[in-house]
Amino acid sequence: MKQALNILYKEQVSKFLMEQFQYNNIHQIPKLVKITLNRGLGEASQNTKALQKSIDELSIITGQKPIVTRAKKSIAGFKIREKLPVGLMVTLRKYKMYSFLARFIHLSLPRIRDFRGIDIKGFDGRGNYNLGLKEQLLFPEIEYDQIDQIRGLDISIVTTARSDRECFMLLKALGIPFKNS
């Protein structure tokens, strides 16, 4: 089944970007490569129940099981031992990526209290966008009664754009609401 956002990109956004930036070749048009979701565990790394709860939440949000990232070396000041779980990571590509982005734009972002748009300072200078969320309750899949603690997550949208302006126009055309744009 084709995703509506994928069809929108192929039929309208790619043509709009081709005209906007006067590309000579269709392969120069920026496109989405992947979306990565990261979550640091903090004190939950010591607690296996909290770790499993976090894994379950990310798999409900994304539709795919996250990878547990582990510490590479021990750091006594942070009470971290080697191979102790320190975070979770999910990489979405193709249809799952477009599905997640559509749900994020149309269902999750409107649930943010006093939402005025996403900040445009999240571009990294190479055509990618990074965003941090403070709580997992934005996602309608997560039930309020089922969470034990509010935990945030980071979202990275990786594109083939060569500049921030190209990435901004791509994401804006896909429907992401930015502040003051």
C-alpha positions as CSV (number, residue, x, y, z in Angstrom):
1,M,0.0,0.0,0.0
2,K,1.4,3.4,-1.0
3,Q,1.6,6.1,1.6
4,A,-0.2,9.4,0.9
5,L,3.0,11.4,1.8
6,N,5.1,9.3,-0.6
7,I,2.5,10.0,-3.4
8,L,2.5,13.7,-2.5
9,Y,6.3,13.8,-2.8
10,K,6.4,12.0,-6.2
11,E,3.5,14.0,-7.8
12,Q,3.8,17.5,-6.4
13,V,6.8,18.2,-4.1
14,S,9.4,16.9,-6.6
15,K,8.0,19.1,-9.4
16,F,7.8,22.1,-7.1
17,L,11.5,21.7,-6.0
18,M,12.6,21.1,-9.6
19,E,11.0,24.4,-10.6
20,Q,12.1,26.3,-7.4
21,F,15.9,25.4,-7.7
22,Q,16.1,24.8,-11.5
23,Y,17.7,21.4,-11.3
24,N,19.0,19.9,-14.6
25,N,18.5,16.3,-13.5
26,I,15.7,14.7,-11.5
27,H,18.3,12.9,-9.3
28,Q,19.4,16.3,-7.9
29,I,16.0,16.8,-6.3
30,P,16.3,16.4,-2.5
31,K,14.4,13.5,-0.9
32,L,14.1,11.8,2.4
33,V,16.6,9.1,3.2
34,K,15.8,8.0,6.8
35,I,14.3,9.1,10.1
36,T,16.2,8.2,13.2
37,L,14.6,8.2,16.7
38,N,16.9,8.2,19.7
39,R,16.2,8.0,23.4
40,G,18.7,8.2,26.3
41,L,17.8,6.0,29.2
42,G,19.4,7.8,32.1
43,E,18.5,6.1,35.4
44,A,16.4,3.5,33.5
45,S,19.6,1.8,32.3
46,Q,19.9,0.3,35.8
47,N,16.3,-0.8,35.9
48,T,15.4,-3.6,33.5
49,K,11.6,-3.0,33.9
50,A,12.0,0.7,32.8
51,L,14.2,-0.4,30.0
52,Q,11.6,-2.9,28.7
53,K,8.9,-0.2,29.1
54,S,10.9,2.2,27.0
55,I,11.5,-0.5,24.3
56,D,7.8,-1.2,24.2
57,E,6.9,2.5,23.9
58,L,9.3,3.1,21.0
59,S,8.1,0.0,19.2
60,I,4.5,1.1,19.6
61,I,5.4,4.6,18.2
62,T,7.5,3.4,15.3
63,G,6.1,0.0,14.5
64,Q,9.6,-1.5,14.7
65,K,11.7,-2.8,17.6
66,P,14.5,-0.4,18.7
67,I,18.1,-1.3,19.1
68,V,19.6,-1.0,22.6
69,T,22.8,1.0,22.5
70,R,25.4,0.1,25.1
71,A,28.3,1.9,26.7
72,K,31.6,1.3,25.1
73,K,33.7,2.0,28.2
74,S,33.2,2.5,31.9
75,I,32.9,6.0,33.3
76,A,32.9,6.0,37.2
77,G,31.7,9.6,37.5
78,F,28.5,8.7,35.7
79,K,28.1,5.3,37.3
80,I,28.3,3.6,33.9
81,R,29.9,0.3,33.3
82,E,31.0,-1.2,30.0
83,K,28.2,-2.8,28.0
84,L,25.5,-1.2,30.2
85,P,22.4,-0.1,28.2
86,V,22.5,3.7,27.7
87,G,20.0,4.4,25.0
88,L,17.6,3.2,22.3
89,M,17.7,3.8,18.6
90,V,15.2,3.2,15.7
91,T,16.0,3.9,12.1
92,L,13.0,4.1,9.7
93,R,13.3,3.9,6.0
94,K,10.9,3.8,3.0
95,Y,7.3,3.1,3.8
96,K,7.6,3.1,7.6
97,M,9.4,6.4,7.3
98,Y,6.7,8.1,5.3
99,S,4.0,6.5,7.6
100,F,5.7,7.8,10.7
101,L,6.2,11.3,9.3
102,A,2.6,11.5,8.2
103,R,1.4,10.5,11.7
104,F,3.9,12.8,13.3
105,I,2.8,15.9,11.2
106,H,-1.0,15.3,11.3
107,L,-1.6,13.6,14.7
108,S,1.3,14.3,17.1
109,L,2.4,17.9,16.4
110,P,-1.2,19.3,16.9
111,R,-1.2,17.6,20.4
112,I,1.7,19.9,21.6
113,R,0.3,22.5,24.0
114,D,0.5,26.0,22.7
115,F,2.0,24.8,19.4
116,R,3.1,27.6,17.1
117,G,5.3,25.6,14.8
118,I,8.6,23.8,14.8
119,D,11.7,25.9,15.3
120,I,13.8,26.5,12.2
121,K,17.1,26.3,14.2
122,G,17.2,22.5,14.0
123,F,19.0,22.4,10.6
124,D,22.6,21.2,10.8
125,G,24.1,22.9,7.8
126,R,24.2,19.8,5.6
127,G,20.5,19.4,4.7
128,N,19.3,17.5,7.8
129,Y,16.9,18.4,10.5
130,N,17.0,17.5,14.2
131,L,14.2,17.9,16.7
132,G,13.8,17.1,20.4
133,L,10.6,16.2,22.0
134,K,10.1,16.5,25.8
135,E,7.4,13.8,26.3
136,Q,6.1,10.7,24.6
137,L,2.5,11.6,25.3
138,L,2.3,13.5,21.9
139,F,1.9,10.2,20.1
140,P,-1.7,9.0,20.2
141,E,-0.6,5.4,20.4
142,I,0.7,5.9,23.9
143,E,-1.9,5.8,26.6
144,Y,-1.5,8.1,29.6
145,D,-2.3,5.4,32.1
146,Q,0.3,3.0,30.8
147,I,3.4,5.3,31.2
148,D,5.5,5.2,34.4
149,Q,7.6,8.3,33.7
150,I,7.8,11.1,31.1
151,R,10.7,10.6,28.8
152,G,11.6,12.6,25.7
153,L,13.2,11.5,22.4
154,D,15.2,13.0,19.6
155,I,14.1,12.8,15.9
156,S,16.6,13.2,13.1
157,I,15.3,13.6,9.5
158,V,18.1,12.9,7.0
159,T,17.7,14.1,3.4
160,T,19.8,14.3,0.3
161,A,19.6,18.1,0.3
162,R,22.9,19.8,0.0
163,S,21.9,23.0,1.9
164,D,19.6,24.0,4.7
165,R,17.4,26.0,2.3
166,E,16.8,23.0,0.1
167,C,15.9,20.8,3.2
168,F,13.6,23.6,4.5
169,M,11.7,23.8,1.2
170,L,11.4,20.0,1.0
171,L,10.1,19.6,4.6
172,K,7.8,22.7,4.2
173,A,6.4,21.2,1.0
174,L,5.8,17.9,2.8
175,G,3.6,19.7,5.3
176,I,5.9,20.3,8.4
177,P,4.7,23.5,10.0
178,F,7.7,25.8,10.8
179,K,7.6,29.0,12.9
180,N,7.6,32.3,11.1
181,S,7.6,30.9,7.6
